[in-house]
Amino acid sequence: MRNKEIGRLAGALAGAGLAAAGLGWLLGGPAAGWAALAAAAAESALCLGFTAGRYRRLADLAGQIDRVLHDAETVFISTQEEGELAILESELAKTTQRIREQNRALQREKSRLAEAMADIAHQLRTPLTSCNLVLALLEQAPDPARRLELLREAEALFARMDWLLDALLKLSRLEAGIVPFASGPVALDALVDRALQPLAVPLELRRVTVVRQIPAGAVWQGDAAWLAEAVQNILKNSLENAGEGGRIEIGAADTPLYTELTVRDSGPGIAEKDLPHLFDRFYRGQTGSAGYGIGLALCRQIVADQGGSVSARNHPGGGAVFRVRFPKPLPAAESDDSLTGKSPGCEPPAV
């Protein structure tokens, strides 16, 4: 197709050149005719070269687009020239890059979905196996007291599976970036109350003492419900590590740069090998924790998505310390009234 178009153009230019040469021959003689023919030939050569170059560049662009459509990792090679074709080439390169980014994002989402389904199946396998064993024992137990005990055990297993599914779904939504966080002032004192409320019974059964020292006016900026979820997961971890008759200390620091919440337990602390992986999903520690390794990973995701940070370390006096820190928002820039010739609170003089 390209060669046919160039052939038609060459024929048209040749005809026009011969006509110009004949007209020059008639009006000015042989010399004028040969001059007109030479000028027409030069102009035709330039036009054909320019047109062939444009067709060649268009063919290159078409070939690159075809390779992109067939999933080839090709890159648009810019000629660093000006003109309509250069603009077209630049726009095609940007469009291609955008399509590739979207394709990679879709591939990542598919991988995350597959991993989430595999994680759910893996984590549910153990409690489901336990439930099957409990139900088999329940079928063979003639004693009503034993049957009641087994029913309570099965109920606890189903409750743990319900929590696990809920936590995994929350974590998947957070990682996918589809959670609409609210933004507003959250008082730390009220936030701790909200996080401690579901833990009141376990705290009482284990006789764990909670000591709070939160300064008045300590505030975070974020979503109160999700932040309470994050703090509650830290408190659950501290409750498990504090042990019978233990102690949990909750404090806060309000500085000009950040507001920080600290939770310290009276347990044995965290193994040094576990510290780098404490917030990894499904990490249960070297000793094998009773949990699923979801709570702290969920906590970190909630805090990070709202601009904060969470860390853990061992206290020199014993026990583990968790720190959740949010930087304070920068104050709004004040306008410089001196540039406008006005004093604060004064009207400009009448002219």
Rosetta blueprint (number, residue, H / E / L):
1 M L
2 R H
3 N H
4 K H
5 E H
6 I H
7 G H
8 R H
9 L H
10 A H
11 G H
12 A H
13 L H
14 A H
15 G H
16 A H
17 G H
18 L H
19 A H
20 A H
21 A H
22 G H
23 L H
24 G H
25 W H
26 L H
27 L H
28 G H
29 G L
30 P H
31 A H
32 A H
33 G H
34 W H
35 A H
36 A H
37 L H
38 A H
39 A H
40 A H
41 A H
42 A H
43 E H
44 S H
45 A H
46 L H
47 C H
48 L H
49 G H
50 F H
51 T H
52 A H
53 G H
54 R H
55 Y H
56 R H
57 R H
58 L H
59 A H
60 D H
61 L H
62 A H
63 G H
64 Q H
65 I H
66 D H
67 R H
68 V H
69 L H
70 H L
71 D L
72 A L
73 E L
74 T L
75 V L
76 F L
77 I L
78 S L
79 T L
80 Q L
81 E L
82 E L
83 G L
84 E H
85 L H
86 A H
87 I H
88 L H
89 E H
90 S H
91 E H
92 L H
93 A H
94 K H
95 T H
96 T H
97 Q H
98 R H
99 I H
100 R H
101 E H
102 Q H
103 N H
104 R H
105 A H
106 L H
107 Q H
108 R H
109 E H
110 K H
111 S H
112 R H
113 L H
114 A H
115 E H
116 A H
117 M H
118 A H
119 D H
120 I H
121 A H
122 H H
123 Q H
124 L H
125 R H
126 T H
127 P H
128 L H
129 T H
130 S H
131 C H
132 N H
133 L H
134 V H
135 L H
136 A H
137 L H
138 L H
139 E H
140 Q H
141 A L
142 P L
143 D L
144 P H
145 A H
146 R H
147 R H
148 L H
149 E H
150 L H
151 L H
152 R H
153 E H
154 A H
155 E H
156 A H
157 L H
158 F H
159 A H
160 R H
161 M H
162 D H
163 W H
164 L H
165 L H
166 D H
167 A H
168 L H
169 L H
170 K H
171 L H
172 S H
173 R H
174 L H
175 E H
176 A H
177 G L
178 I L
179 V L
180 P L
181 F L
182 A L
183 S L
184 G E
185 P E
186 V E
187 A E
188 L H
189 D H
190 A H
191 L H
192 V H
193 D H
194 R H
195 A H
196 L H
197 Q H
198 P H
199 L H
200 A H
201 V H
202 P H
203 L H
204 E H
205 L H
206 R L
207 R L
208 V L
209 T E
210 V E
211 V E
212 R E
213 Q E
214 I L
215 P L
216 A L
217 G L
218 A L
219 V E
220 W E
221 Q E
222 G E
223 D L
224 A H
225 A H
226 W H
227 L H
228 A H
229 E H
230 A H
231 V H
232 Q H
233 N H
234 I H
235 L H
236 K H
237 N H
238 S H
239 L H
240 E H
241 N H
242 A H
243 G L
244 E L
245 G L
246 G L
247 R E
248 I E
249 E E
250 I E
251 G E
252 A E
253 A E
254 D E
255 T L
256 P L
257 L L
258 Y E
259 T E
260 E E
261 L E
262 T E
263 V E
264 R E
265 D E
266 S L
267 G L
268 P L
269 G L
270 I L
271 A L
272 E L
273 K L
274 D L
275 L H
276 P H
277 H H
278 L L
279 F L
280 D L
281 R L
282 F L
283 Y L
284 R L
285 G L
286 Q L
287 T L
288 G L
289 S L
290 A L
291 G L
292 Y L
293 G L
294 I L
295 G H
296 L H
297 A H
298 L H
299 C H
300 R H
301 Q H
302 I H
303 V H
304 A H
305 D H
306 Q L
307 G L
308 G L
309 S E
310 V E
311 S E
312 A E
313 R E
314 N E
315 H L
316 P L
317 G L
318 G L
319 G L
320 A E
321 V E
322 F E
323 R E
324 V E
325 R E
326 F E
327 P E
328 K L
329 P L
330 L L
331 P L
332 A L
333 A L
334 E L
335 S L
336 D L
337 D H
338 S H
339 L H
340 T L
341 G L
342 K L
343 S L
344 P L
345 G L
346 C L
347 E L
348 P L
349 P L
350 A L
351 V L
